[in-house]
Amino acid sequence: MLAAALLFLAVPPPDLVAVGIVLSPHPERSVAILRSEGRTRVVGIGGTAFGGRVAAIAGASVALEFGEQRIEVRLAGGDASRASVRVPAISSKPVAPDEPPEDPATPSRGMERREVERRLGQELTRILGETTLVPVTDGGNVVGYTLTRIPPSSLLTDAGLRPGDVLTRINDVPIDGMATLIGLWPRLQTESVIRAVVLRGGRPVSLAVTLR
């Protein structure tokens, strides 16, 4: 009750801006990267950020509701083409011999694609709201993200990720920024194998999931 009242009284931050939008073939799975007061949030439709609730995500704008007020936040720069985050093509080749070894505690696993899609529809808002990423930098450049918090019993944990893992690469794409990480989202939905390289206890290990 109190949370609903606070949301009703919320006022849009004056510096709120959309710095990235990733559109999915399934509209309910589209995500937006919002920024205000130096903070960044990744949120899907129905999620909350900076006091507002995301009502819709389009090619170059995000609609948020602050109580009875509905505002449209345009993509920074106003260029719709920026909604398509460009990342290198994802390779589907088998794991190369020089790839880090698997962690025996989290071996490669298989998942049914339909089951993954069903769970994504149920868990996406929770994953976005409860996952905390902290950038890891080297010489001022982002070289990965530490997963300081992951929702338990979620697709992320079932895929082998653990709190404390430093995610450095997904399907041969170096994770050099949030735009790259989010930009991989729609591409991974069509992949048959998803491989991640993480630093676990300071040691690189590979995690792999085959979608059947």
C-alpha positions as CSV (number, residue, x, y, z in Angstrom):
1,M,0.0,0.0,0.0
2,L,2.8,2.4,1.0
3,A,4.8,1.5,-2.1
4,A,1.8,2.2,-4.4
5,A,1.3,5.6,-2.7
6,L,4.9,6.5,-3.2
7,L,4.8,5.5,-6.8
8,F,1.6,7.6,-7.3
9,L,3.4,10.7,-5.8
10,A,6.7,10.1,-7.8
11,V,8.1,12.8,-9.9
12,P,10.2,12.1,-13.0
13,P,13.9,13.0,-12.5
14,P,14.8,16.0,-14.7
15,D,17.9,14.3,-16.1
16,L,16.3,10.9,-16.9
17,V,17.5,9.6,-20.2
18,A,17.4,6.4,-22.2
19,V,21.0,5.4,-23.1
20,G,20.2,2.2,-24.8
21,I,17.2,0.1,-26.0
22,V,17.3,-3.5,-27.1
23,L,14.2,-4.8,-28.9
24,S,13.3,-8.4,-28.8
25,P,11.1,-10.3,-31.3
26,H,8.9,-10.8,-28.2
27,P,7.9,-7.2,-27.1
28,E,7.5,-8.2,-23.5
29,R,11.2,-9.2,-23.4
30,S,12.6,-5.9,-24.7
31,V,14.8,-4.0,-22.3
32,A,15.9,-0.4,-21.8
33,I,19.0,1.1,-20.2
34,L,18.0,4.2,-18.2
35,R,20.2,6.7,-16.5
36,S,19.7,9.4,-13.9
37,E,22.0,11.1,-11.4
38,G,24.9,9.0,-12.5
39,R,23.1,5.7,-11.9
40,T,22.1,3.2,-14.6
41,R,19.3,0.8,-14.5
42,V,18.4,-2.0,-17.0
43,V,14.7,-2.7,-16.9
44,G,12.0,-4.4,-18.9
45,I,8.3,-3.6,-19.4
46,G,6.5,-3.6,-16.1
47,G,9.7,-3.0,-14.1
48,T,10.3,0.1,-12.0
49,A,13.2,2.5,-12.3
50,F,13.9,6.0,-10.7
51,G,10.4,6.1,-9.2
52,G,8.5,5.2,-12.4
53,R,7.1,2.1,-14.0
54,V,8.1,1.2,-17.6
55,A,4.9,0.9,-19.6
56,A,6.3,0.5,-23.2
57,I,9.6,0.2,-25.0
58,A,9.7,1.4,-28.7
59,G,12.5,1.8,-31.2
60,A,13.8,5.1,-29.9
61,S,11.8,5.8,-26.7
62,V,10.6,4.4,-23.4
63,A,7.3,5.3,-21.9
64,L,7.2,5.5,-18.1
65,E,4.3,6.1,-15.7
66,F,4.8,8.3,-12.6
67,G,1.4,8.0,-10.9
68,E,-1.1,9.3,-13.3
69,Q,1.5,11.1,-15.4
70,R,2.9,9.2,-18.4
71,I,6.1,10.5,-20.0
72,E,8.2,9.5,-23.0
73,V,11.9,9.3,-22.6
74,R,13.7,9.5,-25.9
75,L,16.9,7.6,-26.7
76,A,19.9,9.9,-26.0
77,G,20.7,11.8,-29.2
78,G,17.3,11.1,-30.7
79,D,18.7,8.7,-33.2
80,A,16.6,5.6,-33.6
81,S,19.5,3.7,-35.2
82,R,21.2,3.7,-31.8
83,A,18.6,1.3,-30.6
84,S,20.4,-1.4,-32.5
85,V,23.5,-2.1,-30.4
86,R,26.2,-3.4,-32.7
87,V,28.3,-6.3,-31.5
88,P,30.5,-8.8,-33.3
89,A,28.8,-11.8,-34.9
90,I,28.3,-14.7,-32.5
91,S,30.2,-17.8,-33.4
92,S,28.6,-21.2,-33.2
93,K,31.8,-23.2,-33.6
94,P,32.7,-25.7,-30.9
95,V,34.7,-24.6,-27.9
96,A,38.3,-24.2,-29.0
97,P,41.0,-26.3,-27.3
98,D,42.5,-23.1,-25.7
99,E,39.2,-22.2,-24.0
100,P,39.3,-22.3,-20.2
101,P,38.3,-25.6,-18.7
102,E,34.9,-26.2,-17.2
103,D,34.4,-26.0,-13.5
104,P,33.7,-29.6,-12.4
105,A,31.0,-28.2,-10.1
106,T,29.1,-26.6,-13.0
107,P,29.5,-28.9,-16.0
108,S,27.9,-28.2,-19.4
109,R,24.2,-28.7,-19.3
110,G,21.2,-28.9,-21.7
111,M,17.9,-27.0,-21.5
112,E,14.8,-27.2,-23.5
113,R,14.3,-24.0,-25.5
114,R,10.6,-23.9,-24.9
115,E,11.1,-24.3,-21.2
116,V,13.7,-21.5,-21.2
117,E,11.4,-19.2,-23.1
118,R,8.6,-20.0,-20.6
119,R,10.8,-19.3,-17.7
120,L,12.1,-16.1,-19.2
121,G,8.6,-14.8,-19.5
122,Q,8.1,-15.5,-15.8
123,E,11.5,-14.5,-14.4
124,L,12.7,-11.6,-16.6
125,T,11.5,-8.8,-14.3
126,R,13.0,-10.6,-11.3
127,I,16.3,-11.1,-13.0
128,L,16.5,-7.5,-14.0
129,G,15.5,-6.3,-10.6
130,E,17.6,-8.6,-8.4
131,T,20.8,-9.0,-10.4
132,T,23.6,-6.6,-9.5
133,L,26.5,-6.0,-11.9
134,V,29.7,-4.2,-10.9
135,P,32.1,-3.2,-13.8
136,V,35.7,-4.5,-13.6
137,T,38.1,-2.2,-15.3
138,D,41.7,-2.4,-16.5
139,G,43.5,0.8,-17.4
140,G,40.1,2.6,-17.5
141,N,38.5,0.1,-19.8
142,V,35.7,-2.3,-18.8
143,V,36.9,-5.9,-19.1
144,G,33.9,-7.6,-17.5
145,Y,31.2,-7.4,-14.8
146,T,31.2,-9.0,-11.3
147,L,27.9,-10.6,-10.5
148,T,27.7,-9.5,-6.9
149,R,24.0,-10.6,-6.6
150,I,22.0,-13.2,-8.6
151,P,18.4,-14.2,-7.8
152,P,18.5,-17.8,-6.4
153,S,16.8,-20.6,-8.3
154,S,16.7,-18.6,-11.5
155,L,17.7,-19.3,-15.1
156,L,21.0,-17.6,-14.3
157,T,21.9,-20.0,-11.5
158,D,20.6,-23.0,-13.5
159,A,22.9,-21.9,-16.3
160,G,25.8,-22.2,-13.9
161,L,26.5,-18.6,-12.8
162,R,27.3,-17.9,-9.2
163,P,27.5,-14.7,-7.1
164,G,31.0,-13.5,-7.3
165,D,31.7,-14.6,-10.9
166,V,33.3,-12.1,-13.1
167,L,31.7,-12.4,-16.6
168,T,34.3,-11.6,-19.2
169,R,33.0,-13.2,-22.5
170,I,29.9,-14.7,-24.0
171,N,30.1,-16.7,-27.3
172,D,33.5,-15.2,-28.1
173,V,32.3,-11.6,-27.6
174,P,34.3,-9.7,-24.9
175,I,32.0,-8.0,-22.4
176,D,33.5,-4.5,-22.6
177,G,30.5,-2.5,-21.5
178,M,26.8,-2.6,-20.6
179,A,25.7,-1.9,-24.2
180,T,27.6,-4.9,-25.4
181,L,26.1,-7.1,-22.7
182,I,22.6,-6.0,-23.3
183,G,23.1,-6.0,-27.1
184,L,23.8,-9.7,-26.9
185,W,20.3,-10.4,-25.5
186,P,18.2,-10.7,-28.7
187,R,21.0,-12.6,-30.5
188,L,21.4,-15.2,-27.9
189,Q,17.7,-16.1,-28.2
190,T,18.4,-17.8,-31.5
191,E,21.6,-19.6,-30.6
192,S,21.8,-23.3,-30.0
193,V,24.8,-23.1,-27.7
194,I,25.6,-20.3,-25.2
195,R,29.1,-20.2,-23.8
196,A,30.4,-17.9,-21.1
197,V,33.8,-17.4,-19.7
198,V,33.9,-16.2,-16.1
199,L,36.6,-15.7,-13.5
200,R,35.8,-17.8,-10.5
201,G,38.1,-17.5,-7.5
202,G,40.5,-15.7,-9.8
203,R,40.6,-18.6,-12.2
204,P,38.9,-18.5,-15.7
205,V,36.4,-21.3,-16.3
206,S,33.9,-22.0,-19.1
207,L,30.1,-22.4,-18.7
208,A,28.1,-23.9,-21.5
209,V,24.4,-24.4,-22.1
210,T,23.0,-26.3,-25.1
211,L,19.4,-25.3,-26.1
212,R,17.5,-28.3,-27.5
